[in-house]
Amino acid sequence: MLLSTENLVLLCLGFFIVATLYSSVGFGGGSSYLALLTLFLGGFFAIRSIALICNLVVVSGSTYLYFKNGHGKLKDFLPFVLASIPMAFIGASFRLEEHVFFLLLGFSLVTSAIFLALQTFSKRDPSEKVADYPKWMTYLLGGGIGLLSGLVGIGGGIFLAPILNHLKWDKSIKIAALASFFILVNSISGLAGLVQGGMLDLPWKETLALVVSVLVGGQLGIRISLKRFTPKGIKRITALLVFVVGVRILLKYIPQVF
């Protein structure tokens, strides 16, 4: 067992809260799982592996509900995922040096926090007409975000959704459904890449406890409406926490480059 009982309980509580909050607004929580794991674990193979597994658990339920309620159509999502799946696999297969991984993780966390915060200031009219973009643009977006997702161990929805909302790709509910499905397939592809590269590291006690925590939290977040915080409030609080941890990682590892 890598963690003391006290630290594991704290981490489980953090994962439960993240899963509840993120699933209530359509994300898996990968960036925050990474942020929390870096505070407790040193091995970046374990950090990437656990974050992807937990991401997968949370978004499986939300993806099912989005499709069940008619918010997602596979044919509309295919251009994104066809490009992202192989790129997420390739990204996860890279055996990065530890300091390179944490630098990339730090920059990704800071960027995802900014994207998440900016999304809370966007105003979308539900009746607004959506823009029409060429297919190559969807392949490009899907592939680029898929590669980054595989490298750092997140699903990529936290990057994709704000970009698509800004571009007015479709209505917000459909973008949320796509983000959820995008996270699902990239998490599976990323895990396959870790397996192929011999980098999958899942300490079973910690993994089992954290998976149970996000499973309960994710199902809770999907099915209830949070009364104390609005979705925008949740995103802003999460963005602040992820930003602080990302900056902390960068301050620790940037000096090692020089």
C-alpha positions, 0 to 999 in steps of 0.5 A: 500500500503506497499511502497511509490510511489517513492520506487514502481517506483524504484522497477518497474524499477529494475524489468523491467531491470532484466526481460529484461536482464534475459529473453534474456539469458533464465532465469526468474530473481527470484534471482534478484527479491528476491535481490531487494525485500529485499531492499524494503520489510520486510515481507518475505512471500510477498518477496517469493510470489511476486518473484515467481509470477514475475518468472512465468510471465517471463518464461511462454513466453520464455518456449512457444517460446523454445517449439515452435521452437523445442528446448524442448521435454517434454519426455527429461525434465520429469525426472527433473520436476517429482522430482522437482515439489513435492520437490518445493511444500514441500519446499514452505510449510515450515513455516521458521523463519524469520532469517532462511529464510533470511540466506538461501536466502543470501547463495542461492543468493551468490551461484547463483551468483557464479554459474552464473559467472562460467557459463560465463567462460565455453566453449562449442563446439556446435558439441561436443558430450553430455555425458550420465548419469543415470536417477537417477542422473536427479531425484536427481538433479531435486529434490534437486534444486526443494526443494531449489527453494521452500524454498527461492522462486526461480525457480531454473534454475540459479542453474540447467543450469550451472550444466548441462552445466558443465556435458555436459548434452546436447547442450546449447540451449536445457539446456536453454529450460529445465531451462526455463521449470524447472523454470516455473513448480517450480514456479507454485509448489512453489506458490501452496505450499505457498497457502497450507501453508497459506503463500501467501502474494500478496499486490495487488498494488505492485504485479500488478505494478511489474507483468506489469513491468516484463511482458513488460521487459520479452517480450522485452528481449525474442524478441530482441537482446541486442546490448550493452551487450553480454549475458556473460556481462549481466550474469556477471553484474547480478552475481555481483549485486546478490552477493553484495545483498546476502553478505549484507543479510548474514552480517545482519542476521548471527550475530543474530544466535550468 
